[in-house]
Amino acid sequence: MSAHMSDSKNFEVLTAEPVRLAHSPARRVRTWSREEKTRIVTETFAPGANVSAIARSHGLDPSQVYAWRRKALESGMVAPLAEARIKPVKFARFDAVASDMVEIIVGDVVVRAGGDVAADRLAAVIRAVRAA
C-alpha cells in the first residue's frame, strides 16, 4: 500500500446529450389506433392466415402482431375460432400403371388429367374441388 492515502475522493461527472449523426436514419414512431389493431388481429384469426405475412403487409414486425394477438386473447376481447370438424383423410390403395392419364380422388370426386396438363392448372382444379 502507499504510504499516504487521502481520505478525500475526487470524481468528475460527465454529461452528454444525444446527437443524431447526419447519416443515421430518423426513427419514426408509429402509433396504431384501436380499430387498426383490431382489424389486423382479426385478419390473423382467419383460417389459414399467415401471421408473419399479414404483419409484413402492414409494415409491422411479426413479433408485434403476435403480442397484440396474445393480449387480445388474454383480455377476452377475441376468442379463437372453434376448430371445425376436420374430416379424416382416407388413403386408398393404388396400383402404379404406366399411362398418359392420372386419376386423383378428392373426397368423392375423381379428377382425371392427361400428361399434357400444366401443373399449375391441375393444382387450381384440385383447389377448386376441395373448396366445393
C-alpha positions as CSV (number, residue, x, y, z in Angstrom):
1,M,0.0,0.0,0.0
2,S,1.0,3.5,-0.4
3,A,2.4,5.5,2.5
4,H,-0.1,8.3,2.1
5,M,-3.7,7.7,1.3
6,S,-6.0,10.6,1.0
7,D,-9.4,10.4,2.7
8,S,-10.9,12.7,0.1
9,K,-12.2,11.2,-3.1
10,N,-12.3,13.2,-6.3
11,F,-14.6,12.3,-9.2
12,E,-15.9,14.0,-12.3
13,V,-19.4,13.8,-13.5
14,L,-19.7,13.5,-17.3
15,T,-22.8,14.8,-19.0
16,A,-23.7,14.1,-22.6
17,E,-26.5,15.0,-25.0
18,P,-27.5,12.5,-27.7
19,V,-26.9,13.9,-31.1
20,R,-28.2,12.3,-34.3
21,L,-25.5,11.8,-36.8
22,A,-26.1,13.3,-40.2
23,H,-26.0,9.9,-42.0
24,S,-28.2,8.0,-39.4
25,P,-31.8,7.5,-40.4
26,A,-34.5,9.2,-38.4
27,R,-36.5,6.7,-36.4
28,R,-40.2,7.1,-37.0
29,V,-42.5,6.0,-34.2
30,R,-45.8,4.8,-35.5
31,T,-48.9,4.6,-33.4
32,W,-51.8,2.3,-34.2
33,S,-55.4,3.1,-33.3
34,R,-57.5,0.5,-31.5
35,E,-59.6,0.0,-34.7
36,E,-56.4,-0.7,-36.8
37,K,-55.1,-3.1,-34.3
38,T,-58.4,-4.9,-34.1
39,R,-58.6,-5.2,-37.9
40,I,-55.1,-6.6,-38.2
41,V,-55.6,-9.0,-35.3
42,T,-58.9,-10.2,-36.8
43,E,-57.1,-10.9,-40.1
44,T,-54.7,-13.2,-38.3
45,F,-57.5,-15.4,-36.9
46,A,-58.9,-16.3,-40.4
47,P,-58.5,-20.0,-41.3
48,G,-55.2,-20.5,-43.0
49,A,-53.9,-17.0,-42.2
50,N,-50.1,-16.4,-42.1
51,V,-49.5,-14.0,-39.3
52,S,-46.0,-13.1,-40.5
53,A,-47.2,-12.3,-44.0
54,I,-50.1,-10.2,-42.6
55,A,-47.7,-8.3,-40.3
56,R,-45.3,-7.5,-43.1
57,S,-48.1,-6.4,-45.4
58,H,-48.9,-3.7,-42.8
59,G,-45.3,-2.8,-42.2
60,L,-45.1,-4.4,-38.8
61,D,-42.7,-6.9,-37.3
62,P,-44.4,-10.3,-36.8
63,S,-43.5,-10.3,-33.1
64,Q,-45.6,-7.1,-32.6
65,V,-48.7,-8.7,-34.2
66,Y,-48.2,-11.9,-32.1
67,A,-48.0,-9.7,-29.0
68,W,-51.3,-7.9,-30.0
69,R,-52.9,-11.3,-30.5
70,R,-51.7,-12.7,-27.2
71,K,-53.1,-9.6,-25.4
72,A,-56.4,-9.8,-27.2
73,L,-56.8,-13.4,-26.3
74,E,-55.8,-12.9,-22.6
75,S,-58.2,-9.9,-22.3
76,G,-61.1,-12.0,-23.7
77,M,-61.8,-9.4,-26.4
78,V,-61.4,-12.1,-29.1
79,A,-61.7,-15.8,-29.0
80,P,-60.0,-18.2,-31.4
81,L,-62.4,-19.8,-33.9
82,A,-63.5,-23.2,-32.8
83,E,-61.8,-25.9,-34.7
84,A,-64.1,-27.0,-37.5
85,R,-64.7,-30.7,-37.7
86,I,-61.9,-31.9,-39.9
87,K,-62.8,-34.9,-42.0
88,P,-60.2,-37.6,-41.6
89,V,-58.1,-38.1,-44.7
90,K,-58.7,-41.5,-46.2
91,F,-55.9,-43.1,-48.2
92,A,-56.8,-45.6,-50.8
93,R,-54.6,-48.4,-52.2
94,F,-53.4,-47.7,-55.6
95,D,-51.5,-49.5,-58.3
96,A,-48.9,-47.7,-60.4
97,V,-49.7,-48.2,-64.0
98,A,-47.9,-46.7,-67.0
99,S,-50.4,-44.4,-68.6
100,D,-50.8,-40.9,-70.0
101,M,-53.8,-40.4,-67.7
102,V,-53.7,-39.8,-64.0
103,E,-56.7,-40.1,-61.6
104,I,-56.8,-38.0,-58.4
105,I,-59.5,-38.7,-55.9
106,V,-60.5,-35.8,-53.7
107,G,-63.3,-36.9,-51.3
108,D,-66.0,-38.4,-53.6
109,V,-64.7,-36.6,-56.7
110,V,-62.4,-38.1,-59.3
111,V,-60.2,-35.8,-61.3
112,R,-58.7,-37.3,-64.4
113,A,-55.9,-35.4,-66.2
114,G,-53.7,-36.2,-69.1
115,G,-49.9,-35.8,-69.1
116,D,-50.1,-32.6,-71.1
117,V,-51.9,-30.7,-68.4
118,A,-49.8,-28.0,-66.8
119,A,-49.0,-28.5,-63.1
120,D,-50.4,-25.1,-62.0
121,R,-53.6,-25.7,-63.9
122,L,-54.0,-29.1,-62.2
123,A,-53.3,-27.5,-58.8
124,A,-56.0,-24.9,-59.5
125,V,-58.5,-27.6,-60.4
126,I,-57.7,-29.6,-57.2
127,R,-58.1,-26.4,-55.1
128,A,-61.5,-25.7,-56.7
129,V,-62.6,-29.3,-56.0
130,R,-61.5,-29.1,-52.3
131,A,-63.3,-25.7,-51.9
132,A,-66.6,-27.1,-53.3
